[in-house]
Amino acid sequence: MEFSTDESSIEKLISESREKKLDLVIRKAAIDKAYKLVLEEDNTIEKSKLLQKISNTYLNLKDSTSFKKTNKVGKAVSTAINDSITLANHHWNLGFFYNRNSKKDSAFYFYDKAKNIFDELNPDPDENVARLLLNMARIQKDLKDYTGSEVTTFAAIRIFEVLEDYSRLYYCYNNLGIIFKNLEDYDKSLEYHNTALSYLKKIEDNDKLTRFTLNDIGLVYRYQGKYEDAINNFKQALAYDSLYIKDPKQYARLLDNLAYTKFLSNDVSELPDLFYTALKIRDSIKYESGVAVSKMHLAEYFLEQKDTIQSLKYVSEARKSAIESNNVKQKLNSLLLSSKIDDENGTAYLNTYIHINDSLIKHERKAQNKFARIRFETDKYISRNEKLNVQINWIVAISSALVFFSFLIYVITQQRTRNKELEMEQQQQRANEEIYNLMIDQQDKIEEGRKREKERISLELHDGILGRLFGTRLSLGSLNAKDDANSKKTREQYINELQSIEEEVRNISHELGLDNFDTTTSYSTMITNLLEEQSKITNFKYQIEDDDRIVWTDIPGHIKINIYRIIQESVQNINKYAKAKNVILDFKKNDNHIILTIKDDGVGFNQEKRSSGIGLKNMRSRVTLLHGQFTINSVPGKGTSISVDVPMT
């Protein structure tokens, strides 16, 4: 049946809509008119082919609504008249559409449907089948189904080798190179990339693809830590004539990769200028995904340079660019880096990273499962067709079925045996990993215990022994020139004090630090005795205000000894530096907390200019161990105030 409308006039409208020099409105009007004219015609092979052309034109014009509408109509017409080739092309276009819109699982589904149709139409190696297999393999790679992608790629390679299609063989081996890079099998990755380069030598105008592969090889070397080899590949690609003018996007990528490799190799001679140049180019061409990468690299660079302000600035901008360009990988990288830089919001960034990463993994697993279901459904479809064909000759069917099922039983038996072996190997591997992890954990705990014990003994020696020795030394020094009876008596008391210090050293050596308190003496009396003894050194007056609500006998020993050492260290500092006349020690109970305040009216100090000595660090360390808060306020000429807030349990 012939068209009521001249077919050539419809073809002319389609050609007009594809003329890029024309205004977009004119092109859209032309294809809309062509579509209306075709719809008026009866279902024929000509109508089916024209609908496929119109649908493809809408796809190129990025008119998603019109494309999906014409594609649906075109598939219905192709199915009605049994036009398999055009139907396969409609599925192919749908696969391309969903792939372009990052709906990888849907793209894979429609590519597979198109492939199956071409497979049925042509039992010999078919270019269309191979091209679809390559597209499917790339999708599997993007969704980290690396094993599936490898299998699909080799299926495409077998066809392209027969067809001697060197250009697409390059893309296949390039895909394999990327797969094995992601699997961290870098030697295999380099092998496939070099094979890809060998096919490029057989085709013309291969400069751009050669640069892509040199870049990929450079990345593999970088992952291997072979930075010099990586830099040589990037420089070789950058050396192509007028690359900045011909392909600024590729030039910026190579420049950024060169800069980041130099950074990783600790060669900062041209940094950060190389990073800035790449960023400027990417920003000028509105390549937001590349902008995100450049800013992430700058953030890492400034973090290494200890410039956290600049690092935070660039990581925040990188995250914004990654979100705008839907670059999930760089968004995750920016969140992870932010968690390391921003102490205040680090936990929130890390939680967001974990949430997005888990969602991404679930999506990838879901897509991989969908690939498996598609292959399964394809197998079912083929099996159903085979059964229909077998009905033609029942004798052949029975024979074929017997052979088939015998072979299937053999394969299943062998596969089950192999699966059991693999399962046992995996169980053994998991057991070995668990044993190794337990050994590592045990070693970490031993090291942590050693570290804590060293810190505890250091604190005891500094805060306890050194403090008391200092006070005794000063007191004995003040009695050197005196020989009266009272002085002799006082010297005898300090000699006894030295004996007490000797006993405390012995206790520490036997790890009895927490038992140094005399259980027959109250805690309040011990504090009073400490201040009475220390006040004699520089003759300051002291006042102790004790809250009756604090029942010291109920307070754990490790809390009391740490508070005692803090007071001891603080009073020692007052004697050393403060020249104070009055010292006030104030205990308060607030809810389930003890609040200790130590005030003096000494000379004070400038907190901004004076760095904390080991004494202050030890006090802070003790408060941290008690999960409390430590505050010190001092003004030159107006004294010093120390506040300690610790829980009672």
C-alpha positions, 0 to 999 in steps of 0.5 A: 500500500502506497503513502497518501502523502509523498514519502519524499516530502516527509523525508525532506522534513526529517532532513530539515529537522537534522540541519544544525545550522537552522534555528532549533524552533524551525527544526522542531516544527519540521519534525513535528509536521513529519510525525503528524503526516506519518501517523495518518498512514497505514501500517507498512514497512515504510511507516515503520522505518520513518517512525524510527527515523523520527524517533531518532531525530527527537532523541538527537534534539533531546526532546525526551517527551516526544522521543518516548512517545514516538518510540512507543508508537514505532515499536507498536507498528514494527511489532504489528508488521513483524519488522524485527530490524526496526524494532531492534533499532527502537530498543537500541535508541531507548538504551542510548536514551537511558544511558545518556540519562544515567539510568544504567540498568534500564539502558542495559535492559533495552540494549539486551532486547535489541541484541537478542533480536539481531542474534535471531536474525543473523546467526553469523557474527554480527556487527550490531550484536558486537556494538551492543555487547560493548555498550552493555559491557561499559554499563556493567563496568560503570556499575562495578559488575566487573566480572560480568563486564569482562565476560561481555567484552570478550563476547564482543571481541570475538565478533570484532576480531572476525570483522577486523574492526580495529577501532572497536577492538581498541574500545574493548581492550580499553574497557578491559584495562579500566576494569582491571585497574578498578580490580587493582590488577595493575599488570593486567590493566597495563597489558590490555591498555597496551593491546588497545594502543596496538590496535590504534596504530592500525587506524587513522586519526587516532591522536585523541584516542592515543592521548586517552590511553596514555592518560589511562596508563598514567593513572595505572602507574600512579596507582602502582606508585610508579610516579615517574612513569605516570608523569612521563605518560601524562607529559607525552600526551600533553606534548601533542600539538595545539592540544589546549586549542583542539581539546581543552577538556582533555588538556585540563584533565591531563594537566590535573593528573600531572599535578596530582601525581607530582603532589603524591610524589612530594614534588611541589615545584610547580604546585599549586600553579598546575592545579590552578591552570587546570581548574581555570580551563575546566571552569571556563568550559563549564565542566563542573565534574572536572571542576569538582576533581580539581578543587578536591585535589587543591583541598588535599594539597592545602591540607598537606601544607597545613592550610586548613582554611584554604583546604576547607574552602576548596573541599566545600566548593568541590562538593557543590560542583560535584552535586551540580554535576551529579558526580557521586564519587567526588561528592563522597570524596569531599565528604570524607575529606571534610570529616578529616579537616572539620573537627566540629562537623566531622562526625556529621560529614562522616555519617552523610558519607556512610549513608550515601555510600551505602545507598550507592552500593545498594543501587549497584547491587540492585542493578547487578541483580537486574543484569542477572535476571535479564540474562536469566530471562533471555535464557528462558526465552531461548529455551522456550523457542527451542521447545517450540522448534523441537515440536516439529520433530518429536523423535529429534526432540526426545533425543536432543532432550536426553542428550541435553539433560544428561549433559546438564546433570553432568554440568550441575554435578560438576558445578556443585562440586566446584561450588562446595570447593569454592565455599570451603576455600572461602570459609578457610579464607574468612577464618584466616582473616578473622584470626589475623584481625584478632591478632592485630586487635590484641597487639593494638590493645597491648600497645595501648595498655603500655602507652597508658601505663607510661602516661600514668607513671609519667603523671605520677612522677611529675605531679606527685614526686617532683612536686613534693621534692620541689617543696622539700628542696626549697624548704631545706634550702631556706634552713641552710643558714639556720642552726637553732633548735627549731630549725633542726626540728624542722629539718628533721621533719623534711628528712621524714618527708624525704622518707615519705617520698621514697616510700611513694616512689617504691609504691609507684614502682610496684604499680600501687599508685592508686593506694598511696592515700593513707586510709586512716586520714580523711581526704579533706585533711589530706588536702588541708595538710597539702596546702599547710605544707606548701604555704610555708614555702612562700608564706601565702595564706590559704582558705578551703571551702568544702561543700558538705554535700560531697561525701568523699568516702563515696568518691572513687579512688582514681577521681580523688587521686587525680584531683589531689594531683591537680591541686598539688601541681597548681599549688606548686606553680603558685609557689614557683611563679605566682608570688601570691599572698592568698590562695582560695580552694573551693569545692562545689557539687553540681548535680552529679559533678564536682567543681573545683576552683583554685584562685590566687592573687598573684602576678598572673600571665598572658595566656596568648604569649605563654605556652602551656608547660608540662604541668598544665598539660598533665592537669588537662590530661588528668581531667580528660581521663576523668571525662571532665572539663578544664578551664584556666583564666589569667590576667597579668597583675590580677592573678590566676583562676583554674576550674575543674569540672568532673563527674563523680562516678 
